[in-house]
Amino acid sequence: MGKLSSGQKLTAVIIVILALLAAGYFLFRDEIALRTTSKEVATVKVVRSVNLSYPDGWQEERLTNADVIAGILLKLGREGPGATLILRTIVGKLEEGVDINSLSDQIVAAFEKEIENFSLVEKKVSRLESFNSVDVIYKQSSSEDNKTYKNRIIIMPTKNQTFYLTFRSEDTDFEKIEADIEKMTSDFAAYLESLKL
C-alpha cells in the first residue's frame, strides 16, 4: 500500500472533522440552545425517560433499540386480565394557537384512515393537571385471533413534545383495568407537571 498524496490526506482530515462535528451534534442536540427574539438563550427541555409508578399486576417490559428509536419511553404489561400500556413521545413544537378540539377531530380522522377495523367508542378533550389532552377510545377487531380489543389513547401535547399513552385490552376485560388507567394517567400528568414543561 503506497503513501497518501497530500490531497488524499486533506480529504481524510476533512472527513474526520465532519464525522466529529456530526457526532458532537448528535451527542448534544437535546441541549442545543434556541435563540429567542430578545437574543437570550433558552434551553429546550425534552423528556427521554420517565419515572412512573404503576399498580400491582403491571410489569415493565424491556425496550428494544427499535422501541427507543420510535420514541417509546415505557412499555408495561399485565396478566389476568391481560393488558398493555405503551407510552410514546414525539419531539417537536406544537403550532401556536392549535385548537385542541379540532386536533381531536384530526386524530380520529387519521385513525379511521390508518387503523384497520377501527370503531370509535368515544373521543373527548379534557384537562390533566395544566395540560389539555385528547382522549380517544376505540375498538378494533383482530383478524389474527378473532378477538375484539378496546384501546384508549390519551394524547398530551406539551410545549416541545407530545406524549401518547396507549392502553389496550380485550374488550370484555377493559372495564377491569379502567381504574388502573385513571391512576397511571393522573400520575403521569403529575410527573410531567413536576418537570415544569
N, C-alpha and C positions, 0 to 999 in steps of 0.2 A: 504494500500500500504506500503510495507516494505522499509527499508533503502537500499540505493545502496551500493554495495560492492565497495572496493577500485578499482577493475578492471573496474567496470562499470563507476565509477566517472572519471577514467583516459580516458576511451573511449569517454565519453561525452565531456570532456575538449578538447580532440584531434579533435573531430567533430566540436566543436565551433571554434577552432583555424583555421581549414581548411576552414570553412564557411567564417570567417572573411578575410582570405587571398584571397579566391576566390572573395568575394565582393570587396575588395580593388583592385584586378587586374581589374575587370570589370569596376570599377569606374574610374580608372586612366589609362586604357590601351591605350588611344589615346595619352597620354603624356609620355608614357614609352620611354625612350631614347634608341636609337640604338647605338651599339658600332661600330665605324669605325676602319679601319686598323691602323690609327695613334693613337688609344686609346683615341681619343677625343669623346665627347658625342654630338650626333646630334639629334635634336628633329624633329620628323616627323610631318608635318603639314597635317591635314586631315579636309576637309570641311564637316560639319554636317548640315549646314543650308545655305540658300542663301538669298541675298538681291537683288532682280531683279525687275526693273520697267517693266511695260508691257503696251501696247497700250490700248486705250479706248475700252470698249466692253469685255475685258477679266476679269474674276473674279477668285480669288484664291479659291480653294476648300479645305475643311478641310481634313487633313491627318489622317488616322486611324492608330492604332498601327501596323497593318499588313503592311501598306504602309511604315512606318518608318523602320520596320524590313527588308523589301525588299529593302531598300536603296533609297526610293523615297524622294526627298528633296522638291519638289514643284509640285502641280497639278493646272492647270488653265483650265477654260472652257469658252466658249462664245456661244452666240446665234446669229443668223442672220448675217452671216452664222454660223452654228454650227461647233465647232472645239474644240480640246483639245490639251494641252501640258502636258506631263509628263516628269519631269526632275529627273533622277535616277543616282545614283552613286554606283560604286563597288570599295571598298578599296582594294588595292593590288599593288605591284610594277609590272611594265611592264618589261619584259625581256630586257636585254641590247641588243642593235642592232636590235630591231624589225623593219622590213621593213614595213612601213605604207601601201605601195601598196599591198603587199601580205596579210597584215592584212585585207584590204578591200575585197580581194577575199575570204578569210576565213569567213568573216562576211556574205557575200552574200551566200556562200555555206551553212552556218549554217541556215540562214533564209529560203533558199529553202527547206531544210530538215525539219525545225521545224514549219514554219508558213503555216497554211492551206490556200490554194488558193493564194499563193504568186506569184506575177508577177512583175519582175524587170522593172523599168522605166529607172533609171539612177543610176550610182554609180561613185563617184569621190573622189579624195583626194585633200584637199585644206588646206589653212593656215588661221587660225583665231588668230589674234594677234601673239603670239610666239608659238602657238600650232598647230601641224599637226592635221587634223581631217579627218574622213571618213564620207562621206555624201551619204546616200542611200535613193532613192525614189522608192517606190513600191506601187502597187495596190493590194487590197485584196477584194475579193467578199465575202460578208457575207451571210451565209445560213439562218441566223436568220431573217433578214429584207429584203433580196434580193436586197441590195444596194451594190455598189462598193465604197470602201473607198480608199483614197490616203493617204499614210503615208510618212513622211520624218523623218529619224532618223539621227541625227548628233552625232557622237561619238568622244569625245575629250579625248584622253589619256594624263594624266599628270604624274609627277614623282611617286606619291603614290596612285593615284586613277584615275578611268576613269569615265567620265560623259556621259550620254546618254540623249539627248533632242529628244523626240518623239512627232511629230506633227501629228494630224490625223483630217481629214475632209472628207465629201463626195467628191468623185471625181469631181463632177460638181461644187463644191464650192471652191475647193482647191486654184485656182489661186486668189481668193478674199482674202485669208489670207497670200499669199506669202510675201507681204511687211512686215506684222507683224512678220513672221518667220525670215526674214532677220534682222529686228531690234532687236528682242529678242535674236537671236543667237549672233549677234555682241555685244550687251550689256552684255550678259553672258560671252563671251570671254574676254571683257574688265574688267569685275568684277573679273574673275579668274586671269587675268594679274595683277590686283591691289593687289591681295593676295600674289603675288610672289611665286607661286607654282613651 
